[in-house]
């Protein structure tokens, strides 16, 4: 199940010194930066029902004319429906099928979910960018509001890693009932400096300013992170929690790495989500 976020998990060797190397690094960074940020899984996505019995294929229409495939997952039969839907935005690698265990765990709790796949991911058209992912998230939001009649006060956003930037941006524009940020970073340039210290991060076209967003987000916010996260430093996630305007809870998982099971679908994580549910 382990996924490795591309920008932060795949090394890029930059050697040498001097202005010539710095200039070359700058040129490479400008031309290839999005290939260092986004790592879509180009493997075929299985049929939704073959992965989760209560999942169905849906289509989202973005404001810039793309049609994206996604999954809607209903509560399992026999559960007590909570009338809540969680909009799930994954990290910068993989596709919606990798997040099925989280959707399944929520379905057992009587909670519906929408597994969003960004443009360029999971067989979807287009190329990912910060602006593009924002449009994709808005398409998912309006699908739930219009096609599923989910009121904003019965909607929770869940962002994982890079998805924290996507969901934080959406929460500013369309406030939900609550927001969960799992393994958040402060902003893309800061995490880039951790893993790519030699690249000129001032040239980044995509920023994902999570720290600035949480200072303005008014809805209850959960920040969850592992102390042994090798991709997003725990200190960076803690900084996001410290800055949150309306911190509902801070969930710290001792010894947990970025892609450990407890970070993906552990009971503590599920409890953090359900703890946000409005009565």
N, C-alpha and C positions, 0 to 999 in steps of 0.2 A: 504493500500500500504506500510505501514511502515515496515521496516525490521530492525532487530537488529543485528549488527555485533557481531559475537560470542566472540572473544577474548576480545573485548572492551565493550560489552554490557551485557554479562552474568557473574554474579559474581561467584567467587570461594573463599570460606571462608578458610583462612589459619590462624590458631590461634597458641598460645603458643609462647615459646621463647627458646633460647639456641641452642647449636650446634646440638642436636638430632633432633629438629624440622627443623632446616635449612637443615640438611642432608636429612631428609625425604622429604622436599619440593623439594630438588634438584633431588632426585630419581623420584618423581612424575612428575616433570617438564620435565625431559628427556624422560620418558616413554610416557607421555600423551600430550606433548606440542602441537602437531598438532591437537589434538582434542579440544584444547583451542583456536586454531587459525582459523580453517576452520569449518564452519557449513553448509554443503550442505543441500539443501532442497530435501528430497527424495520423495516428492509428484510427481505424474505423471504430466509431462509437456503437456499442451493441444496442439492440432494441430496448427501449425503456422497460417494458414488461418482463424481459428476460433477466433483468437485474433486480428490479423491485416490482412485486406483483401489483402494487397500487400506483405505479408510475405510468405516465402517459406522455407521448410526444406532443409538444406544443411549438408554435412558431411566434416569434416576436418581430415586430416591424419597427425599425428605427427611423428617426426623423430624417436621416440622410439616405434613406431608400434601401437599406439592407433587410433581408429576412433571415433571422437567426433561429436555429434549432435549440430547444431547451427541454427540460423535463419538469412536469408538475407531479408532485407526489402527494397523494391523499393519505389521511390517517388509515391505519390498518383496521380491518373489520374486528369488532369486539372491543376496540379502544373507545375511550370516552372523548368524542371530538371537542376540542377546546375553542374552536372558532378563531384560531390563530394561524397565520401563515408566516413562515420564515423565508426571506429572500436571501439566498446563499451566493456569495461572490467568491470564487476560489482564487488561488494565488496565480503566479505567472507561468506555471507549468501544468501539464496534464489537461484533463477535460472533465466534463460533468460526471462521467461514470466513476471517476476516482472519489467523488464526494458522496456516492450512494450510501455508504455506511452511516454518515451523519443524517441524511434524509430518512433512512430506515429507522434509526434510533428515535428521531423526532416523531415519525409516523406511529411508533409504538406508544408514544406519549399522547396521541390524539392531535398531533400538530402537523399541518400541511406544510409543504415547502416547494419552492421553485429553485431548481438547479440551473443557474445561468451559465451559459458558455459565451465567452466574448467573441467578437469578430476575429476570424483567423484561427479560432480554436474549435475542436470537435467537429471539423468539416464545415464550419461556417465561412461565408465569404468575407472578404475584407482583410485589412491589416491592422493589428492592434496599435493603439496610441492612447494617451491619457484622455484626449477629447473623445476618441471613438468609444472607449470603454464607458465613459460617462453617458454617452448616447445609448449604449447597450443596456446599462442599468436603468435608465429612464424608460426604455421600451418594456423592460420586465415589470417595472413599477406600474405602468399604465395598463399592461396586460392584466395584472392582478386586480387593479381597481375597476377596470371596465368589463373584462371578460369573466372574472371570478367574483366580482362585487365585494372585494375585501376592503373594508374601511381602513383608513390610515391608522386609526387607533387600535386595530387588530393585526397590525403588521410589524414584524421585527426584521431588522437588517442584520445579517451576519457576514462579516468580511474576514477573510483569511489572508494574512500576509499582504501581498499586493492588493488583494481585494479590500483590505482596510481602507486604502486610499479611495477606491471606487465607492464603497458604501458611505464613507465619511462625506464625500462630495454629494452623494445623493441625499443624505440626511439633512444637509444644509438647505437643499432645494425643496425636498419633500419630506418633512419630518415624520418619522414613524412612531410607533408606541415605544420602541426601544432599539438600542444599537449594541451589537456585540463585535468587538474588535479582537481578533485572535492573532497574536504575534504581530502587533502593529509596529511600524517604524515611524520616526519623526517626519522624515521627508526623503525622497528618493536620492537626493544629492548626499545626504548624510550617510545613508547605508551604502551608497556607492563609494564613499571615502573609506569605509571600513574594509571593503573587499577589493577595491581598485584605487589605491591611494595615488597612483601615478597618472591617472586620467584627469583631464580638466573638467571638473563637474559643473563649472559655470556654463558649459555649452549644452547642458541637458535641455532637451525640448520638452520632456515630460517630468513633472515635479512631484505630484502626489503629496501635497503638504498636509499630512495627517495632523501634525501637532497644531498647526494654525486652525485647522477645522474643529478639533475637539474643544478648543477654547471658546468656540461660538455655538456649538451644538447644544441645544437646550434639553433634549430628551435624555432619559436615563441611559447611561452608557456603562457597559461591562468591558473591562480590559483584561484579557487572559493571556498568559505567557508562561513559558517554561524557563527555569533557571539555567538549563544547559543548552539553550537554543544556539546552535552553531551558525544559523543564518541571520537571524535578527537578534542582536545582543539584548539580553534581558534588561540591561540598564536603559536601553532605548525605549523598549516597551513601557518600562516603569516611568519614564519621562512623559510618555503620552498619558498614562494614568494620572500622574501628578497634575497635568495641565487640564484634564477634562473638567469642563464647566459643571457637568451634572454626573459625577461618577457614582453609579449605582453600586458597583462592587469591583474589587481587584481580585482576580483569580490567579494565584501563583502556583505553578506545578513544580515542586522541587525535583531536580534531576531530569526533567523532561526536555528532550530535544525537539527541533522544529517539526519533524515528521513522525514522532513517536505516536503510538496508538492513542495514548491518553490526550494528546493534543488534537487528534483528529476526531475521536468519537468517544472519549472517556466519560465516565459517569460525572465527574466534576464539571466537565465542559457542558454536558447536557443539563445538569442542575443549574448552571449559570444562565443558560438560555431560558429554562422554564421559570427561573426566579424573576425574570423580567416580565412574565406574562401578566397583562392587566386582568383584574378580576372580572 
